[in-house]
Amino acid sequence: MRRESFVPFLLILPTLVYLMVFIGYPIVGTFQLSFTSDEGWLGNFKYVFSSKDFQNAFLNTLILGAVVIPIQFVLAILFALLVNKKWRGYRTLLYIIAAPLALSDVTAALISYSIFAPNGYLNKILLSLNWIERPLYFFGYMFKSREFLVIVLTEIWRATPLVFVILLAGLQSINTEYLEAADVFGFSSWKKFFKITLPLLKPSIVSALLIRTLFAFQIFGVVWLLAGRDITVLAGETYYWYVLRNNRYIASTYALVIAVLTFIVGWFYIGTIRSKHLEEGVRQ
């Protein structure tokens, strides 16, 4: 075998080593810890699944994803279509929409808290306008519905740019000859969108929804900083059991549950919403 044949393997070797050390080893350790229990190898799972905290965290995680992801997708595709028109000043709008990408979830949560806190900007503005007589409270166990609203608004503002960038890249990769041909045949704007743009955009849509949904199952910083355990989520319970309860076995079980859920969601997206023209290309 010639020496040149080893070059591709040498090039990917650093990546393989990184994946094995920083991803593979922790995954193996998580499996080992989650199946280690005095009550048998499924003891941790029995405890977690029968726990009311897990049920609430699982339900809250699903609800947040079900509320946030569709809104983000609709906003992202509208913004992407608007920016893709490349009208005068579209670059400024592009920078404004994409700006939250530079923020971490912790930073976004702190910004939201500074807005919605009792002495935050929102209450100061409303009080100065004499629209309210006393500050509005958004945080605390008695205001869980308001906490949920703030979390949803924060996640929409923070993570919509990620979906937007993916969809915008997909729109810009569409061959304009298809749209020009549609104009020749007298297609309306709606017909061009549903018959040409949307089908060709499916690979980007799948990628955007997949990435955003996987991140939704891992939501932590925004919820933990704004609501603590008033609104429990799966990743928050993982942190709670590992750091505050010092129980790495239950924490590993929660982490494994999150991993399994993300795998199932990824399989669903890739297996059921894949682009038809890509399938035909593979068959050919």
Contacts in CASP RR format, 6 or more apart in sequence:
PFRMAT RR
TARGET T0000
AUTHOR 0000-0000-0000
METHOD contacts of the structure
MODEL  1
MRRESFVPFLLILPTLVYLMVFIGYPIVGTFQLSFTSDEGWLGNFKYVFS
SKDFQNAFLNTLILGAVVIPIQFVLAILFALLVNKKWRGYRTLLYIIAAP
LALSDVTAALISYSIFAPNGYLNKILLSLNWIERPLYFFGYMFKSREFLV
IVLTEIWRATPLVFVILLAGLQSINTEYLEAADVFGFSSWKKFFKITLPL
LKPSIVSALLIRTLFAFQIFGVVWLLAGRDITVLAGETYYWYVLRNNRYI
ASTYALVIAVLTFIVGWFYIGTIRSKHLEEGVRQ
27 259 0 8 1.000
29 252 0 8 1.000
30 252 0 8 1.000
30 255 0 8 1.000
30 256 0 8 1.000
30 259 0 8 1.000
31 252 0 8 1.000
31 256 0 8 1.000
33 248 0 8 1.000
33 249 0 8 1.000
33 251 0 8 1.000
33 252 0 8 1.000
33 253 0 8 1.000
34 44 0 8 1.000
34 45 0 8 1.000
34 249 0 8 1.000
34 252 0 8 1.000
34 253 0 8 1.000
34 255 0 8 1.000
34 256 0 8 1.000
35 41 0 8 1.000
35 42 0 8 1.000
35 44 0 8 1.000
36 44 0 8 1.000
36 249 0 8 1.000
37 43 0 8 1.000
37 44 0 8 1.000
37 47 0 8 1.000
37 249 0 8 1.000
39 46 0 8 1.000
39 47 0 8 1.000
44 249 0 8 1.000
44 250 0 8 1.000
44 252 0 8 1.000
44 253 0 8 1.000
45 253 0 8 1.000
47 250 0 8 1.000
47 253 0 8 1.000
48 54 0 8 1.000
48 250 0 8 1.000
48 253 0 8 1.000
48 254 0 8 1.000
48 257 0 8 1.000
53 232 0 8 1.000
53 237 0 8 1.000
54 237 0 8 1.000
54 254 0 8 1.000
56 232 0 8 1.000
57 232 0 8 1.000
57 233 0 8 1.000
57 234 0 8 1.000
57 236 0 8 1.000
57 237 0 8 1.000
58 234 0 8 1.000
60 231 0 8 1.000
60 232 0 8 1.000
60 233 0 8 1.000
61 216 0 8 1.000
61 217 0 8 1.000
61 219 0 8 1.000
61 233 0 8 1.000
61 234 0 8 1.000
61 235 0 8 1.000
64 148 0 8 1.000
64 151 0 8 1.000
64 152 0 8 1.000
64 155 0 8 1.000
64 216 0 8 1.000
64 219 0 8 1.000
64 223 0 8 1.000
64 233 0 8 1.000
65 213 0 8 1.000
65 216 0 8 1.000
67 152 0 8 1.000
68 152 0 8 1.000
68 155 0 8 1.000
68 156 0 8 1.000
68 159 0 8 1.000
68 216 0 8 1.000
69 209 0 8 1.000
69 212 0 8 1.000
69 213 0 8 1.000
69 216 0 8 1.000
71 152 0 8 1.000
71 156 0 8 1.000
72 155 0 8 1.000
72 156 0 8 1.000
72 159 0 8 1.000
72 160 0 8 1.000
72 163 0 8 1.000
72 212 0 8 1.000
73 163 0 8 1.000
73 205 0 8 1.000
73 208 0 8 1.000
73 209 0 8 1.000
73 212 0 8 1.000
75 156 0 8 1.000
75 160 0 8 1.000
75 164 0 8 1.000
76 160 0 8 1.000
76 161 0 8 1.000
76 163 0 8 1.000
76 164 0 8 1.000
76 166 0 8 1.000
76 167 0 8 1.000
76 208 0 8 1.000
77 167 0 8 1.000
79 93 0 8 1.000
79 97 0 8 1.000
79 160 0 8 1.000
79 164 0 8 1.000
79 168 0 8 1.000
80 164 0 8 1.000
80 167 0 8 1.000
80 168 0 8 1.000
80 171 0 8 1.000
81 171 0 8 1.000
81 193 0 8 1.000
82 90 0 8 1.000
82 93 0 8 1.000
83 90 0 8 1.000
83 93 0 8 1.000
83 94 0 8 1.000
83 97 0 8 1.000
83 168 0 8 1.000
84 168 0 8 1.000
84 171 0 8 1.000
84 172 0 8 1.000
97 160 0 8 1.000
97 161 0 8 1.000
97 164 0 8 1.000
98 161 0 8 1.000
98 164 0 8 1.000
98 165 0 8 1.000
99 161 0 8 1.000
100 108 0 8 1.000
100 157 0 8 1.000
100 158 0 8 1.000
100 159 0 8 1.000
100 160 0 8 1.000
100 161 0 8 1.000
101 161 0 8 1.000
101 162 0 8 1.000
101 165 0 8 1.000
103 111 0 8 1.000
103 158 0 8 1.000
105 158 0 8 1.000
105 219 0 8 1.000
105 220 0 8 1.000
105 221 0 8 1.000
105 222 0 8 1.000
106 221 0 8 1.000
106 225 0 8 1.000
108 154 0 8 1.000
108 157 0 8 1.000
108 158 0 8 1.000
108 222 0 8 1.000
109 154 0 8 1.000
109 221 0 8 1.000
109 222 0 8 1.000
109 225 0 8 1.000
109 226 0 8 1.000
110 225 0 8 1.000
112 150 0 8 1.000
112 153 0 8 1.000
112 154 0 8 1.000
112 222 0 8 1.000
112 226 0 8 1.000
113 139 0 8 1.000
113 225 0 8 1.000
113 226 0 8 1.000
114 120 0 8 1.000
114 121 0 8 1.000
115 121 0 8 1.000
115 122 0 8 1.000
116 122 0 8 1.000
116 138 0 8 1.000
116 139 0 8 1.000
116 150 0 8 1.000
117 123 0 8 1.000
117 138 0 8 1.000
117 139 0 8 1.000
118 135 0 8 1.000
118 136 0 8 1.000
118 137 0 8 1.000
119 135 0 8 1.000
122 136 0 8 1.000
123 132 0 8 1.000
123 135 0 8 1.000
123 136 0 8 1.000
126 132 0 8 1.000
126 136 0 8 1.000
127 135 0 8 1.000
137 143 0 8 1.000
137 146 0 8 1.000
138 146 0 8 1.000
138 147 0 8 1.000
138 149 0 8 1.000
138 150 0 8 1.000
139 146 0 8 1.000
139 147 0 8 1.000
139 150 0 8 1.000
139 226 0 8 1.000
139 227 0 8 1.000
140 147 0 8 1.000
140 227 0 8 1.000
140 230 0 8 1.000
141 230 0 8 1.000
144 227 0 8 1.000
144 230 0 8 1.000
144 231 0 8 1.000
147 226 0 8 1.000
147 227 0 8 1.000
147 230 0 8 1.000
147 231 0 8 1.000
148 227 0 8 1.000
148 231 0 8 1.000
150 226 0 8 1.000
151 222 0 8 1.000
151 223 0 8 1.000
151 226 0 8 1.000
151 227 0 8 1.000
151 231 0 8 1.000
154 222 0 8 1.000
154 226 0 8 1.000
155 219 0 8 1.000
155 222 0 8 1.000
158 222 0 8 1.000
159 212 0 8 1.000
159 215 0 8 1.000
162 208 0 8 1.000
162 211 0 8 1.000
162 212 0 8 1.000
162 215 0 8 1.000
163 208 0 8 1.000
163 209 0 8 1.000
163 211 0 8 1.000
163 212 0 8 1.000
166 204 0 8 1.000
166 207 0 8 1.000
166 208 0 8 1.000
166 211 0 8 1.000
167 201 0 8 1.000
167 204 0 8 1.000
167 205 0 8 1.000
167 208 0 8 1.000
169 204 0 8 1.000
170 201 0 8 1.000
170 203 0 8 1.000
170 204 0 8 1.000
171 197 0 8 1.000
171 201 0 8 1.000
171 204 0 8 1.000
173 204 0 8 1.000
174 196 0 8 1.000
174 197 0 8 1.000
174 200 0 8 1.000
174 201 0 8 1.000
178 196 0 8 1.000
178 200 0 8 1.000
179 192 0 8 1.000
179 196 0 8 1.000
179 197 0 8 1.000
182 191 0 8 1.000
182 192 0 8 1.000
182 195 0 8 1.000
182 196 0 8 1.000
183 192 0 8 1.000
187 195 0 8 1.000
187 196 0 8 1.000
199 275 0 8 1.000
199 276 0 8 1.000
199 277 0 8 1.000
200 277 0 8 1.000
202 273 0 8 1.000
202 274 0 8 1.000
202 275 0 8 1.000
202 276 0 8 1.000
203 275 0 8 1.000
203 278 0 8 1.000
205 273 0 8 1.000
206 269 0 8 1.000
206 270 0 8 1.000
206 273 0 8 1.000
206 274 0 8 1.000
206 275 0 8 1.000
209 269 0 8 1.000
209 273 0 8 1.000
210 265 0 8 1.000
210 266 0 8 1.000
210 269 0 8 1.000
210 270 0 8 1.000
213 265 0 8 1.000
213 266 0 8 1.000
213 269 0 8 1.000
214 262 0 8 1.000
214 265 0 8 1.000
214 266 0 8 1.000
217 234 0 8 1.000
217 235 0 8 1.000
217 258 0 8 1.000
217 261 0 8 1.000
217 262 0 8 1.000
217 265 0 8 1.000
218 235 0 8 1.000
218 258 0 8 1.000
218 262 0 8 1.000
219 233 0 8 1.000
219 235 0 8 1.000
220 233 0 8 1.000
220 235 0 8 1.000
220 236 0 8 1.000
220 239 0 8 1.000
223 231 0 8 1.000
223 233 0 8 1.000
223 236 0 8 1.000
224 236 0 8 1.000
224 239 0 8 1.000
229 236 0 8 1.000
229 240 0 8 1.000
234 254 0 8 1.000
234 257 0 8 1.000
234 258 0 8 1.000
234 261 0 8 1.000
235 254 0 8 1.000
235 258 0 8 1.000
237 254 0 8 1.000
238 251 0 8 1.000
238 254 0 8 1.000
238 255 0 8 1.000
238 258 0 8 1.000
239 251 0 8 1.000
241 247 0 8 1.000
241 248 0 8 1.000
241 250 0 8 1.000
241 251 0 8 1.000
241 254 0 8 1.000
242 248 0 8 1.000
242 251 0 8 1.000
245 251 0 8 1.000
END
